[in-house]
């Protein structure tokens, strides 16, 4: 095994340990409180939106016209209808754009 592969294995192990430590550390920290302070609760409530933005924004910006347009269509549908319908319409939109426009 060459040095590059060994470095990649070390990186994966380090990332796994860091992820595990932050998850366990967060659990241990939260269990020490008798009740959660308002500022911490506000920060925890903001996490899902931050994670979603982190996942969606790069795909929207760098994914190309088809991905960006289908995300806008899915967003519009998602504001009115169920999640399943939003996913199906978004998937159909990207397929139509890829086959008819690009």
C-alpha positions as CSV (number, residue, x, y, z in Angstrom):
1,X,0.0,0.0,0.0
2,X,1.5,3.4,-1.0
3,X,1.6,6.5,1.1
4,X,-1.3,8.2,-0.6
5,X,-3.7,5.3,0.2
6,X,-2.4,5.2,3.8
7,X,-2.9,8.9,4.2
8,X,-6.5,8.5,2.9
9,X,-7.2,5.7,5.4
10,X,-5.8,7.9,8.3
11,X,-8.0,10.8,7.1
12,X,-11.1,8.6,7.1
13,X,-10.3,7.2,10.6
14,X,-9.7,10.8,11.9
15,X,-13.0,12.0,10.4
16,X,-14.8,9.0,12.0
17,X,-13.3,9.7,15.4
18,X,-14.1,13.4,15.2
19,X,-17.7,12.7,14.2
20,X,-18.1,10.2,17.0
21,X,-16.5,12.5,19.6
22,X,-18.7,15.5,18.6
23,X,-21.9,13.4,18.8
24,X,-21.0,11.8,22.1
25,X,-19.7,15.1,23.5
26,X,-22.9,16.9,22.5
27,X,-25.0,14.2,24.2
28,X,-22.8,14.3,27.4
29,X,-23.0,18.2,27.4
30,X,-26.8,18.3,27.1
31,X,-27.4,15.7,29.8
32,X,-25.5,17.8,32.3
33,X,-28.1,20.6,32.1
34,X,-31.2,20.4,34.3
35,X,-33.0,22.4,31.7
36,X,-31.6,23.9,28.5
37,X,-30.8,27.6,28.5
38,X,-32.8,29.7,25.9
39,X,-29.7,30.6,23.9
40,X,-28.6,27.0,23.5
41,X,-32.2,25.9,22.6
42,X,-32.2,28.6,19.9
43,X,-28.9,27.4,18.6
44,X,-30.1,23.8,18.5
45,X,-33.3,24.9,16.7
46,X,-31.2,26.5,14.0
47,X,-29.1,23.4,13.2
48,X,-31.6,21.7,10.8
49,X,-31.9,24.8,8.6
50,X,-28.1,25.2,8.6
51,X,-27.5,21.6,7.6
52,X,-30.1,21.8,4.8
53,X,-28.6,25.0,3.5
54,X,-25.1,23.4,3.5
55,X,-26.4,20.4,1.5
56,X,-28.6,22.3,-1.0
57,X,-26.7,25.5,-1.7
58,X,-23.6,23.9,-3.5
59,X,-25.9,21.7,-5.6
60,X,-28.0,24.7,-6.6
61,X,-25.0,26.9,-7.4
62,X,-22.7,24.4,-9.1
63,X,-25.1,21.7,-10.3
64,X,-25.9,23.3,-13.6
65,X,-29.1,24.7,-15.1
66,X,-31.0,21.4,-14.9
67,X,-30.4,21.0,-11.2
68,X,-31.1,24.6,-10.3
69,X,-34.3,24.8,-12.3
70,X,-35.6,21.5,-10.8
71,X,-34.8,22.7,-7.3
72,X,-36.8,25.9,-8.0
73,X,-39.7,23.8,-9.3
74,X,-39.5,21.4,-6.3
75,X,-39.4,24.4,-3.9
76,X,-42.5,25.9,-5.5
77,X,-44.3,22.6,-5.3
78,X,-43.1,22.0,-1.7
79,X,-44.6,25.2,-0.5
80,X,-48.0,23.9,-1.4
81,X,-48.0,20.1,-1.4
82,X,-46.6,17.1,0.4
83,X,-42.9,16.1,0.5
84,X,-43.5,13.0,-1.7
85,X,-45.2,15.1,-4.4
86,X,-42.4,17.7,-4.2
87,X,-39.8,14.9,-4.7
88,X,-41.7,13.4,-7.6
89,X,-42.2,16.7,-9.4
90,X,-38.6,17.7,-8.8
91,X,-37.3,14.4,-10.1
92,X,-39.7,14.7,-13.2
93,X,-38.5,18.3,-13.8
94,X,-34.8,17.4,-13.8
95,X,-35.5,14.5,-16.2
96,X,-37.6,16.6,-18.6
97,X,-35.0,19.4,-18.6
98,X,-32.1,16.9,-19.2
99,X,-33.9,15.1,-22.0
100,X,-35.7,18.0,-23.8
101,X,-33.6,21.1,-23.1
102,X,-30.0,20.0,-22.6
